[in-house]
Each structure stands twice: as structure tokens, then as C-alpha cells.
Amino acid sequence: MSATNPILLEARDLTRSFSVSQGLFKGKRKLHAVNGVSLAIAKGEVLGIVGESGCGKSTLARMLLGLLPPSSGEIALAGENVGKLGRLGMAKRVQPVFQDPYSSLNPRRTIASIVALPLAVQGIGTAKERRERAIAILDKVGLPRRFADRYPRELSGGQRQRVAIARALILNPEMVVCDEPTSALDVSVQSQILNLLNDLRSELGLTYVFISHNLVVVEHIATRVAVMYLGRVVELADTATLFKAPRHPYTKALLASVLTPEPGKGIPETGLGLAFPDPLNPPPGCPFHPRCPAKMPQCATVTPKLRADTAGLVACHLYDEPASTAA
């Protein structure tokens, strides 16, 4: 986290649970999608959030956007509780870019009307003024005026994602939450969108929360990275530190799973096995211990705390402070 920039968004001990039906006669069980997550995001940074499918990344994103209330905990934006801002107030300051640009765009609306819609919802400007602002922001994301009266079906995947980015930026938000924004795109187009996001961040002074399962993408764009496992943050560090010297065994396994173009390397072996953990029936103690190659006896019974040190944050008994001994 930046030592000079102020905190823009702070999440304190967020949890979110869902009741999940197990069948006609088995009743419901609680699924803890997010379990005690705390984050402090500085103005101007890019916080990457990574982890396997089902770890709680997208649920966390929806809470940070104000689309889903937390079961407990609170979120503050520039020191103000987001519950007091209301949906429209939150939308002015924090906007989303979702995974699939086609499903997030209304196929019956023109591109200009899609991009201008947030202005109409907020009651900003006349129809003519909204259209001109939409055309201006489309040009900023690399889509000339001729695209204004086209429909989403007439655009490529990369062009549609540029439209989604333009729509997110038209209200001049302080933060953009990007939930897998490049995963539905071709690899060649992914790099164009990432470079665009980086350029817009520098030009407009934006702050990003960037959620992805693709570690290569996160390494390219993020300034800090939080690693999630079964609803918890298990490691958080600046990007260079985390990728060069990961500490949590789960982070090491994720980095080991990244494919490399180096000849002869073959498919990487993570050592995690094929079975994913059951979020409805998490193990006691450290939730990662059944898959961990470095587990110790206490891992099966004691949940590790997220500890801060000079390298960042880590929740692992390997880094517990040694017990003090009497003199």
C-alpha cells in the first residue's frame, strides 16, 4: 500500500453468508462465501485479488460495489460508511466492469445510449449533452464517433469491453472494480484492454480493484495482490514481493500452476490434488491444511491469524511468532 496516498476504500471484517438448500428433506446450511476479510485500498493503487473459483472473489467484489450488503462488517469510502451513500451515491464513486461484455450490454440500445445511461439515471444533463459526453468518453477508450449508433452485436469482444469501460467511467468515479474483465477475450485482445486500463488509471487518477484467476494478468496490472482461499485472505503483499518470494503454501501452489512457454517444462504440478475444498463443509483449523504440503499438527485445529510484518500480511502457522519463554 502506498505510504503517501490516502486510503480511499476500507473494508473491515467483512463476512457474507448464504443459506444453501441441500435437498427436499435435508434443510439448509450456511455457506460462508466471505469470512472476515479486511482490506485498505489507497487512492491510485491497483489491488489484485486472486484465488481459485469459489474462493469468494466475486462476492467480495459485489460487496465493494454496494450491490450486495455484507452479513457483518462495514465498508467505508473516503472515511464515510457506504450504507449512508445509498445506491446512487455509491454508483457515482465506484463503478464495475464485468467479465462478459456482451451479457452486460443491452442488445436493444445503441452504444451511445448504453454509455450515457448512468448519466440519465443520475439526472445529469440534457439528452444532447449526455450523448456528447458519451461520444467523448468512447473516443477516450479508443472507439471513434462512428461507433455511437451501432449495436453491441456489431462489435467485437474487445470493442464491447471498451464500451463497458466507457460506461463505467462516464460518471468520473474514484474507483473501478474489475471482475475478470479480460477472461472472455482472446489473448491478443487481453493485452490491449490491460494497457488501456493502465493508461486510463494514469490519465484519470483512478483506483482499481482487479479480480482475476489469471496470475499473469494480475502481475501485469496490480500494484498489490491479495490471495483468497475459502473466503479468507491468506496472503497480501506488493506485487513484486509476492511473485518473487511467495510465503503462504497456497500462494506458492498457485504460482507453480502458471503455464510457461519454456520448452520441455510440460504441464505444471501444483501438488494440490484434483479435489476442490467443500465451502459448505470447511475443515477445522487452517482451511488449507488438507491440501498443504507443509502442514503441522496445529494446522488441523487452530485457525491462523492474518499477521502483518515488513513483507505484508500472511495467515500461516509457519510464520507464527515464537512463544516467549520465561527468564
C-alpha positions as CSV (number, residue, x, y, z in Angstrom):
1,M,0.0,0.0,0.0
2,S,1.2,3.5,-0.8
3,A,2.9,5.3,2.1
4,T,1.7,8.7,0.8
5,N,-1.7,8.3,-0.8
6,P,-4.7,8.4,1.5
7,I,-7.0,5.4,2.0
8,L,-9.9,5.5,-0.5
9,L,-11.8,2.4,0.5
10,E,-11.5,0.4,3.7
11,A,-13.3,-2.9,4.3
12,R,-13.4,-4.1,8.0
13,D,-14.0,-7.7,8.9
14,L,-16.5,-8.4,6.0
15,T,-18.5,-11.6,6.0
16,R,-21.2,-12.8,3.7
17,S,-23.2,-15.9,4.2
18,F,-25.8,-17.6,2.1
19,S,-28.4,-20.3,3.0
20,V,-27.9,-23.2,0.6
21,S,-30.6,-25.9,0.2
22,Q,-29.3,-29.5,0.4
23,G,-32.4,-31.1,-0.9
24,L,-36.1,-31.6,-0.1
25,F,-35.7,-33.3,3.3
26,K,-32.2,-32.1,4.3
27,G,-32.9,-28.5,5.1
28,K,-30.4,-25.6,4.5
29,R,-26.8,-25.0,5.5
30,K,-24.8,-21.8,5.8
31,L,-22.2,-21.1,3.1
32,H,-19.6,-18.5,4.3
33,A,-18.6,-17.0,0.9
34,V,-16.6,-14.3,2.5
35,N,-15.3,-14.8,6.0
36,G,-13.6,-11.9,7.9
37,V,-11.9,-10.0,5.1
38,S,-10.3,-6.7,5.9
39,L,-8.7,-4.5,3.2
40,A,-7.4,-0.9,3.0
41,I,-7.1,0.3,-0.6
42,A,-5.1,3.5,-1.2
43,K,-6.0,6.1,-3.8
44,G,-4.3,5.4,-7.1
45,E,-3.3,1.8,-6.5
46,V,-4.4,-1.4,-8.2
47,L,-5.3,-4.2,-5.7
48,G,-5.4,-7.6,-7.4
49,I,-7.5,-10.3,-5.8
50,V,-6.7,-13.9,-6.8
51,G,-7.7,-17.4,-5.9
52,E,-9.4,-20.5,-7.3
53,S,-13.1,-20.5,-8.4
54,G,-15.4,-20.4,-5.4
55,C,-12.9,-18.6,-3.1
56,G,-15.2,-15.6,-2.6
57,K,-13.6,-13.1,-5.1
58,S,-16.8,-12.1,-6.9
59,T,-18.9,-12.0,-3.8
60,L,-16.3,-9.6,-2.3
61,A,-16.5,-7.5,-5.5
62,R,-20.3,-7.2,-5.3
63,M,-20.0,-6.0,-1.7
64,L,-17.3,-3.4,-2.5
65,L,-19.7,-2.1,-5.3
66,G,-22.6,-1.8,-2.9
67,L,-24.6,-4.4,-4.9
68,L,-24.6,-6.9,-2.0
69,P,-24.8,-6.0,1.7
70,P,-22.4,-7.8,4.0
71,S,-23.8,-10.1,6.6
72,S,-21.5,-8.3,9.0
73,G,-18.6,-5.9,8.9
74,E,-18.6,-2.5,7.2
75,I,-17.1,-0.7,4.2
76,A,-16.0,3.0,4.3
77,L,-15.3,5.1,1.2
78,A,-13.0,8.0,2.0
79,G,-14.0,7.6,5.6
80,E,-17.8,7.5,5.1
81,N,-19.8,4.4,5.6
82,V,-21.2,3.3,2.2
83,G,-24.5,2.4,3.8
84,K,-25.1,6.2,4.1
85,L,-24.3,6.9,0.5
86,G,-27.2,5.0,-1.0
87,R,-27.2,3.1,-4.3
88,L,-27.0,6.2,-6.5
89,G,-24.4,7.9,-4.3
90,M,-22.2,4.8,-4.4
91,A,-22.6,4.4,-8.2
92,K,-21.2,7.9,-8.7
93,R,-18.0,7.0,-7.0
94,V,-17.5,3.3,-7.6
95,Q,-18.3,1.6,-10.9
96,P,-18.0,-2.0,-12.2
97,V,-16.5,-3.6,-15.3
98,F,-17.8,-7.2,-15.5
99,Q,-16.4,-10.4,-17.1
100,D,-18.7,-10.8,-20.2
101,P,-19.1,-7.5,-22.1
102,Y,-21.9,-8.9,-24.3
103,S,-24.2,-10.0,-21.5
104,S,-23.6,-6.7,-19.6
105,L,-24.7,-4.6,-22.5
106,N,-28.4,-4.1,-23.6
107,P,-28.6,-5.5,-27.2
108,R,-31.5,-3.2,-28.0
109,R,-29.7,0.0,-27.2
110,T,-27.2,1.9,-29.3
111,I,-23.6,2.2,-28.0
112,A,-24.0,5.9,-27.2
113,S,-27.3,5.3,-25.2
114,I,-25.6,2.4,-23.3
115,V,-22.7,4.6,-22.3
116,A,-24.9,7.6,-21.4
117,L,-27.4,5.6,-19.3
118,P,-25.6,6.2,-15.9
119,L,-25.9,10.0,-16.6
120,A,-29.7,9.6,-17.3
121,V,-30.1,7.6,-14.1
122,Q,-28.4,10.3,-12.1
123,G,-30.4,13.0,-13.8
124,I,-27.3,14.7,-15.2
125,G,-27.6,16.9,-18.3
126,T,-29.9,17.0,-21.3
127,A,-30.2,14.1,-23.8
128,K,-28.0,16.0,-26.2
129,E,-25.4,16.7,-23.5
130,R,-25.4,13.1,-22.4
131,R,-24.9,11.9,-25.9
132,E,-21.9,14.2,-26.5
133,R,-20.3,13.1,-23.2
134,A,-20.8,9.5,-24.2
135,I,-19.1,10.1,-27.6
136,A,-16.2,11.9,-25.8
137,I,-15.6,9.0,-23.4
138,L,-15.9,6.5,-26.2
139,D,-13.2,8.3,-28.0
140,K,-11.0,8.2,-24.8
141,V,-11.3,4.3,-24.8
142,G,-10.4,4.0,-28.4
143,L,-13.8,3.9,-30.2
144,P,-14.4,6.8,-32.7
145,R,-17.7,8.7,-33.1
146,R,-18.9,6.3,-35.8
147,F,-19.5,3.6,-33.2
148,A,-22.0,5.7,-31.3
149,D,-25.1,4.5,-33.3
150,R,-24.1,0.9,-33.6
151,Y,-25.4,-2.0,-31.5
152,P,-23.4,-4.4,-29.3
153,R,-23.9,-7.3,-31.8
154,E,-22.0,-5.3,-34.4
155,L,-18.8,-5.0,-32.2
156,S,-16.1,-7.5,-31.4
157,G,-15.5,-8.7,-27.9
158,G,-12.7,-6.3,-27.3
159,Q,-14.7,-3.4,-28.6
160,R,-17.7,-4.3,-26.4
161,Q,-15.4,-4.4,-23.3
162,R,-14.2,-0.9,-24.3
163,V,-17.9,0.2,-24.3
164,A,-18.3,-1.3,-20.8
165,I,-15.2,0.6,-19.6
166,A,-16.6,3.8,-21.1
167,R,-19.9,3.3,-19.4
168,A,-18.0,2.8,-16.1
169,L,-16.0,6.0,-16.5
170,I,-18.7,8.4,-17.7
171,L,-19.6,9.4,-14.1
172,N,-15.9,10.1,-13.3
173,P,-15.8,7.6,-10.5
174,E,-12.9,7.4,-8.0
175,M,-12.7,3.6,-8.1
176,V,-13.4,0.9,-10.7
177,V,-14.0,-2.7,-9.6
178,C,-12.9,-5.0,-12.5
179,D,-14.3,-8.6,-12.1
180,E,-12.4,-10.9,-14.5
181,P,-12.6,-8.1,-17.2
182,T,-10.3,-9.9,-19.7
183,S,-11.1,-13.6,-19.2
184,A,-13.7,-13.7,-22.0
185,L,-11.4,-12.2,-24.5
186,D,-8.7,-13.5,-26.9
187,V,-5.2,-13.3,-25.5
188,S,-4.2,-10.7,-28.1
189,V,-7.1,-8.5,-27.1
190,Q,-6.4,-9.0,-23.4
191,S,-3.2,-7.1,-23.6
192,Q,-4.9,-4.2,-25.4
193,I,-7.5,-3.9,-22.7
194,L,-5.0,-4.2,-19.9
195,N,-2.8,-1.4,-21.5
196,L,-6.0,0.7,-21.9
197,L,-6.8,0.3,-18.2
198,N,-3.3,1.2,-17.2
199,D,-3.4,4.3,-19.4
200,L,-6.8,5.4,-18.0
201,R,-5.6,4.9,-14.5
202,S,-2.6,7.2,-15.1
203,E,-4.6,9.8,-17.0
204,L,-7.7,9.9,-14.8
205,G,-6.2,9.1,-11.4
206,L,-8.3,6.0,-11.0
207,T,-8.1,3.3,-8.3
208,Y,-8.8,-0.3,-9.3
209,V,-9.8,-3.5,-7.6
210,F,-8.8,-6.1,-10.1
211,I,-10.3,-9.6,-9.6
212,S,-8.9,-12.5,-11.6
213,H,-7.8,-16.1,-11.6
214,N,-5.1,-15.3,-14.2
215,L,-1.9,-14.6,-12.3
216,V,-0.1,-13.4,-15.4
217,V,-2.7,-10.7,-15.9
218,V,-2.6,-9.7,-12.3
219,E,1.2,-9.5,-12.3
220,H,1.0,-7.1,-15.3
221,I,-1.5,-4.6,-13.8
222,A,-1.6,-4.9,-10.0
223,T,0.5,-2.9,-7.5
224,R,-0.5,-5.2,-4.6
225,V,-2.1,-8.6,-4.5
226,A,-4.4,-10.3,-2.1
227,V,-4.7,-14.1,-2.2
228,M,-8.0,-15.6,-1.1
229,Y,-8.8,-19.2,0.0
230,L,-12.3,-20.3,1.1
231,G,-13.5,-16.8,1.8
232,R,-10.4,-15.6,3.6
233,V,-7.3,-13.5,2.7
234,V,-4.3,-15.8,3.3
235,E,-1.6,-13.5,1.9
236,L,-1.3,-9.9,0.9
237,A,1.8,-8.2,-0.4
238,D,3.1,-5.8,-3.1
239,T,3.1,-7.5,-6.5
240,A,6.9,-7.7,-6.9
241,T,7.4,-9.2,-3.4
242,L,4.5,-11.7,-3.8
243,F,5.6,-13.0,-7.2
244,K,9.3,-13.2,-6.3
245,A,9.0,-14.6,-2.8
246,P,5.5,-16.0,-2.0
247,R,5.2,-17.2,1.6
248,H,1.9,-19.0,2.0
249,P,1.9,-22.6,0.7
250,Y,-1.3,-21.9,-1.2
251,T,0.3,-18.8,-3.0
252,K,3.3,-21.0,-3.9
253,A,1.0,-23.6,-5.4
254,L,-0.9,-21.0,-7.4
255,L,2.3,-19.6,-8.8
256,A,3.6,-23.1,-9.6
257,S,0.4,-23.7,-11.6
258,V,1.1,-20.9,-14.1
259,L,1.9,-22.3,-17.6
260,T,5.2,-21.3,-19.1
261,P,6.3,-21.2,-22.7
262,E,9.6,-22.7,-21.9
263,P,10.1,-25.9,-24.0
264,G,10.2,-29.2,-22.1
265,K,8.5,-27.8,-19.0
266,G,5.2,-29.6,-19.7
267,I,2.1,-29.2,-17.5
268,P,3.0,-27.8,-14.1
269,E,2.2,-29.9,-11.0
270,T,0.8,-27.9,-8.1
271,G,0.6,-30.7,-5.5
272,L,-2.9,-29.6,-4.6
273,G,-4.7,-32.7,-6.0
274,L,-7.8,-32.7,-8.2
275,A,-10.5,-32.2,-5.5
276,F,-11.5,-28.7,-4.5
277,P,-12.5,-27.9,-0.9
278,D,-16.1,-28.0,0.0
279,P,-17.2,-24.5,1.1
280,L,-20.3,-26.0,2.8
281,N,-18.1,-28.2,4.9
282,P,-14.8,-26.3,5.5
283,P,-12.1,-28.2,7.5
284,P,-11.3,-27.1,11.1
285,G,-8.2,-25.2,11.8
286,C,-6.4,-23.8,8.8
287,P,-8.9,-24.2,5.9
288,F,-5.9,-25.1,3.6
289,H,-4.3,-27.8,5.7
290,P,-5.9,-30.9,4.0
291,R,-4.0,-29.8,0.8
292,C,-0.9,-28.3,2.3
293,P,2.5,-29.9,1.8
294,A,3.9,-28.1,4.8
295,K,1.1,-28.7,7.4
296,M,1.9,-29.1,11.1
297,P,-0.2,-30.7,13.9
298,Q,-1.6,-27.3,15.0
299,C,-2.9,-26.6,11.4
300,A,-5.7,-29.2,11.9
301,T,-7.1,-27.4,15.0
302,V,-6.0,-23.8,15.1
303,T,-7.0,-21.2,12.5
304,P,-4.0,-19.0,11.8
305,K,-4.4,-15.2,12.2
306,L,-3.5,-12.8,9.4
307,R,-0.3,-11.3,10.7
308,A,1.4,-8.2,9.5
309,D,5.2,-7.8,9.0
310,T,7.6,-5.9,6.8
311,A,6.8,-8.2,3.8
312,G,3.0,-7.8,4.0
313,L,0.3,-10.0,5.5
314,V,0.2,-13.8,5.8
315,A,-2.1,-16.3,7.6
316,C,0.0,-19.4,8.2
317,H,1.4,-21.1,11.2
318,L,4.8,-21.3,9.5
319,Y,5.1,-17.6,10.3
320,D,3.7,-17.6,13.8
321,E,5.7,-15.6,16.3
322,P,7.7,-17.9,18.5
323,A,6.3,-18.4,22.0
324,S,8.1,-16.3,24.6
325,T,9.9,-18.2,27.3
326,A,10.2,-17.2,30.9
327,A,13.7,-16.0,32.0
